């Protein structure tokens, strides 16, 4: 994403949620990209969640869907098991 001339990556977003929004620990922005994402987190909401958190959820769903064929291929191999793991692709 581009905002105010800055390129913001998925990595920037994940670091924001983890280290500034407080998923791992609460911190303060240290550069322009972090400041932009911090503003988004405080002022933009989707489904009662900060925009940054909502977007990380969406990224997680995309990753799970993308990895589902690999999981299925592994489980068709003899002896493989998912140990009752929930289906997160939906």
C-alpha positions as CSV (number, residue, x, y, z in Angstrom):
1,X,0.0,0.0,0.0
2,X,1.1,3.6,-0.6
3,X,0.1,6.3,1.8
4,X,1.4,9.9,1.7
5,X,4.1,8.8,-0.7
6,X,5.4,6.0,1.6
7,X,5.4,2.3,0.6
8,X,3.9,0.2,3.3
9,X,4.5,-3.5,3.3
10,X,2.9,-6.5,4.9
11,X,5.9,-6.7,7.1
12,X,5.4,-3.1,8.2
13,X,1.8,-3.9,9.0
14,X,2.7,-7.0,11.1
15,X,5.4,-5.2,13.0
16,X,2.9,-2.4,13.7
17,X,0.4,-4.7,15.2
18,X,3.0,-6.6,17.1
19,X,5.2,-3.9,18.5
20,X,3.1,-0.7,18.4
21,X,-0.5,-1.7,18.7
22,X,0.4,-4.1,21.5
23,X,0.0,-7.6,20.2
24,X,3.4,-8.5,21.6
25,X,4.3,-5.3,23.4
26,X,3.2,-1.6,23.2
27,X,5.6,0.8,21.7
28,X,5.8,4.1,19.9
29,X,6.3,4.7,16.2
30,X,10.0,5.3,15.3
31,X,9.7,6.2,11.6
32,X,7.3,7.7,9.0
33,X,5.8,4.3,8.0
34,X,5.1,3.4,11.6
35,X,3.5,6.8,12.2
36,X,1.2,6.3,9.2
37,X,0.2,2.8,10.3
38,X,-0.3,4.1,13.9
39,X,-2.7,6.7,12.6
40,X,-4.6,4.1,10.6
41,X,-4.8,2.0,13.8
42,X,-6.2,4.8,15.9
43,X,-8.6,6.3,13.3
44,X,-9.8,3.6,10.9
45,X,-11.9,0.7,12.1
46,X,-13.5,-2.3,10.4
47,X,-16.0,-4.5,12.3
48,X,-15.0,-2.8,15.6
49,X,-11.3,-3.6,15.1
50,X,-8.5,-1.2,14.3
51,X,-7.8,-1.3,10.5
52,X,-4.3,-2.7,11.1
53,X,-5.6,-5.7,13.1
54,X,-8.4,-6.3,10.6
55,X,-5.9,-6.4,7.7
56,X,-3.6,-8.8,9.6
57,X,-6.7,-11.1,10.0
58,X,-7.3,-10.9,6.3
59,X,-3.6,-11.7,5.5
60,X,-3.9,-14.8,7.8
61,X,-6.9,-16.1,6.0
62,X,-5.1,-15.7,2.6
63,X,-2.1,-17.6,4.0
64,X,-4.3,-20.4,5.3
65,X,-6.1,-20.8,2.0
66,X,-2.9,-20.7,0.0
67,X,-1.4,-23.4,2.2
68,X,-4.5,-25.7,2.2
69,X,-3.5,-27.6,-0.9
70,X,0.0,-28.3,0.6
71,X,-1.7,-29.5,3.9
72,X,-4.0,-31.7,1.9
73,X,-1.2,-33.2,-0.1
74,X,0.7,-33.9,3.1
75,X,-2.3,-35.6,4.7
76,X,-2.8,-37.9,1.8
77,X,0.7,-39.3,2.5
78,X,0.7,-42.5,4.6
79,X,0.9,-41.8,8.3
80,X,0.3,-38.1,8.1
81,X,-2.2,-36.6,10.6
82,X,-3.4,-33.2,11.4
83,X,-4.1,-34.3,15.0
84,X,-7.6,-32.9,14.9
85,X,-6.6,-29.4,13.9
86,X,-9.5,-27.1,13.1
87,X,-10.2,-26.1,9.5
88,X,-9.1,-22.5,9.4
89,X,-9.6,-22.0,5.6
90,X,-13.2,-20.7,6.0
